[in-house]
Amino acid sequence: MSLLAGIAVLAALTGVAALRPADDVQITTLELSSPRPVERSALTCPRPTASEGATTWYTAFTPPPLSPGFEQDETGSAALLPAPEHSAGSVVDDDSDEEPPAESDPVVPLEEAGAPVTVTVTDSDAPALTGTAEAGLAPGWTVQQTTRVETGNGRGLLGTACQTPDTEFWFAGASTAESRGDYVHITNPDAAATVVDIELFGPEGRIETDTAEGFTVPGGTTVPVRVSTLTDEAVGDLAVHVTARTGRIGAQIEAVDAQRGADWLTPSTAAAGGPVVLPGIPAAATGVRLVAFAPGDDDITLEVGLAGPGGTITPAGFETVALRSGELTALDLGNLTQGEASSVVLTPAGGSGSGRVVAALQVVGGEEDAAEMAFIPATSAVEERATVSGNTTSGTTLALTAPGDAAEVSVTISAGTEGGEPVTETYTVDGATTLTVTPELPDGTGGSYAITVQPGGGGPLFAARTLTMGDEDARVFTVQTLPDDQSAVEVPDARQDLSVLLD
């Protein structure tokens, strides 16, 4: 036994020696990584409003490469396909044999980066959409969905960027009040069915319901769920949590108000622990309402700041907002901006919790019968690049917010769908301010165009776009935030390195 053990030890040592590189060979272990463009992107677009007389514009765009040295394929494909509507239900059917959707013609297909494409749809039964972009058209692929409704409860301008699928979404600002008719639109981009749960939270905490769990969403379909069917309570302000048990989904809320029209409420995406930024309150806003929720275990106290063109102030009477864990808080901030485009910045107070905050602003424009609402959710900073498409030659305003240190940023106006050349301008956003930019289009730019924002150094940068249509007597508007487009991923540099076998 001793002899055998000795032989085994000797063999092990010999093996290690054989693997050990020679003394004159330098071993380099690479820990750095380099960014590479994503090779495939997926998007889902909710079903447009079913109102008669509505017009919807889809504008697709992929920006050029991040930088001249950024290797990106010159070819690729990008298109969306209809996602048929599936009736909402709470029965889980794992053995569903439902037929897959029939093949359809693609919507807003792209042919090249840097060239936006727009399609106009007037059908009241226009479907939801889902699709992918491949190769050179995948990095930064964005599709804007803008709908104008002339009359009825859903009147106004509804705007949203089509959404990257995920497993969960948080919203603040939904409602089951008598005047509201909100729908959660859930779209499944994958072939396999998934099951989705919806949780509601109000000022008293979680709202118990037996009908909000187990919605089956077959592959390639969309399911609209009216929020008021999930509870008998009429709650003026709600936080909504949507989760997929398997796979991934898109989820957005169509908020419809009898007095203030309609718009899309998109998910809150602020990072935990840092400032919560809600950028781009239009200068013409006549009312602002903050809805906030702390889904974690800790209570959180937030200091309220209003970042305008001249700096950040503390609104009188709204110095702080206290969030109790699991309970929603809403504040009517009134005519907060006093005619200046601004952003709300919520900063965790010293000594309070620092968990995740779900927040959104309901912004009202106009007066009385002409009042209309839009939503600004808390958003993440632009790290490398962000793009918003569907801009018009008049009625487009870009808001850039630097809640901390000053930030340098380049703003690129793309060619239009009807011609033109791209142009880039550089701006400095002073610290603790919001800078408003009205794009100056070069001669020859026609149709709709895209705006691409790239930080050039300094502090964190947040951005939003306001789109306005109509004449002065009947102006309608919508606001979209610009989160980072996640067009590049860090890929570790790898090579053979036998030193990892050594202790």
Disulfide bonds with the S-S distance in Angstrom:
Cys45-Cys162 2.02
